[in-house]
Every structure is written in C-alpha cells, then in structure tokens.
Amino acid sequence: MAFSITTWNINSVRLRMPIVEQFVLKHRPDILCLQETKVPNDLFPAAPLRAMGYDHIVIHGQKGYHGVAIASRLPLVEDHRQDYCGVGDARHISAIFERGGRRIRLHNFYVPAGGDEPDRTINPKFGHKLDFVEEMKRLKAAGEANTSAILVGDLNIAPLENDVWSHKQLLKIVSHTPVETEGLLEVMKRGGWLDLMRHKVPDTEKLYTWWSYRAKDWEAADRGRRLDHIWSSPDLGPHLQRVDIFKEARGWERPSDHVPVTAHFDL
C-alpha cells in the first residue's frame, strides 16, 4: 500500500499558499508537512487545503514566527506538541496515522536557525539551537510500542560534507559547523533514526534542499545546503521507494528559499 509524505519550509503559509496549491495539485502527496508557517492557529489557511482533499489538519502556530503544520488525506490521531527548550516556540508537532495495517508516529520539526555567529557566548540564538538539538537526542524512533516513526522538517543543519556546496568554506558558517553537524548526527545515532534521503542517495553525491535569497542567480551559483530532512525508524527503510527533491520550486513566483521534499513508501 503506497503513500507519500512531503516536507516543506514554506516561509509564511498565507503568503505562499498559491505555490502550495501549485505543488499539491500536481504532485498530490498523501501528507503535507509545513514549517515556518508564521501564523497563529486561528488564522491558519485550512480551507484551501481541505478543498484539495486534506481533511485532517493539525497545527502548532504563533504570530509572525516559527509554526508547524501537518495536513493529511489520511486520518490523524493523538496529536502532540512538544515545547523544546521550554520557551513557548511553535517548533514541533506530531500525530499518528495508519497505513497498510501499520501505526506510524509522524514528527514535524522546525529547528532554530541559530543566527549568524557560531558562538553561543555572544549569540544567544546559536546557544538556543544547540540546546534544542541536545534535547532532540532524547527522541527515539522506537519510542512507542508497536509504532513505527517518521521525522521530517527543516532541521537547519546540513550534517554531511556533500550536504553543502563547499565543506571547507562552510565549516565556520552556521548550519555546517562541527558542533552542529556532530550534534545532529548524534540525534540520529541515539534515537535509532534512518536518514531516508541518504538511504537512496550515497553521501558521495551532492544533495541540497535550500538556496539562499542572497544569491543574485541562485540556480547558476547552485550554492545549496541540505537543511530539510526525512528520517524514519529502521523498519520503514525497506519500504522506501524514492525521495524526490523539487528543485524547480525554488524558481517559482515568490518562492520559499526551501523546496519541497517528498518520500514515497510502499507497505
């Protein structure tokens, strides 16, 4: 039984609903996970999503900042919001769905970006990011009995050398510093998570999901980073068919700087 899950940092869901609709009408994922929605729950644009068949929506938002949402064609139950670092930010939501007789917990994350200076002594945002990642190390892929798990989102870290356009030049740039990359890899290791994007694409190949707004010609420069991720419990690995990165979305009208990433499974 096939199903697909898309993750996308949309960078303001109300502003970019036209390209959400453009993507969904063409590709029709079963579940759509959005990050950086930047809208309080009562103003979330649920109506256009329901009009496209996403009758099951769980949201965790706040005004102007952060925000995560799961919109699904499949029923969602047991939704949960975890307040990482205890500061009240809307950066996590999870829910359970069933497919092919299997119960699956889906986590949707928006990890703090961390500011520009990779030094927590002078940049509190970077310290917050490191603390957030440290807390994520407690999350286990096999944390619930008889339940598989999928973790998606904008994790704001490109952990491997070929997850960035230049490993050497970005070693002191937030998102690819050793303390961040080692931290995220430890989240995967301790939690027993499988990196599904790299399950199909070897780590010798370049893989990006984000291209900066600052580039005059993002496509020609192609200075990307893999900041968006899809992980799972190991039992789902054999059922992964492919992962698609929709790079063309970066060139759409009024785009996000992130592009949609979709994992296809067959149970």
Secondary structure, 3 states (H helix, E strand, C coil): CEEEEEEEECCCCCCCHHHHHHHHHHHCCCEEEEECCCCCHHHCCHHHHHHCCCCEEEEECCCCCCCEEEEECCCCEEEECCCHHHCCCCCEEEEEEEECCEEEEEEEEECCCCCCCCCCCCCHHHHHHHHHHHHHCCCCCCCCCCCEEEEEEECCCCCCHHHECCCCCCCCCCCCCHHHHHHHHHHHHHHCCEEHHHHHCCCCCCCCCEECCCCCCHHHHCCEECCEEEEECHHHHHHEEEEEECHHHHHCCCCCCECCEEEEEEC
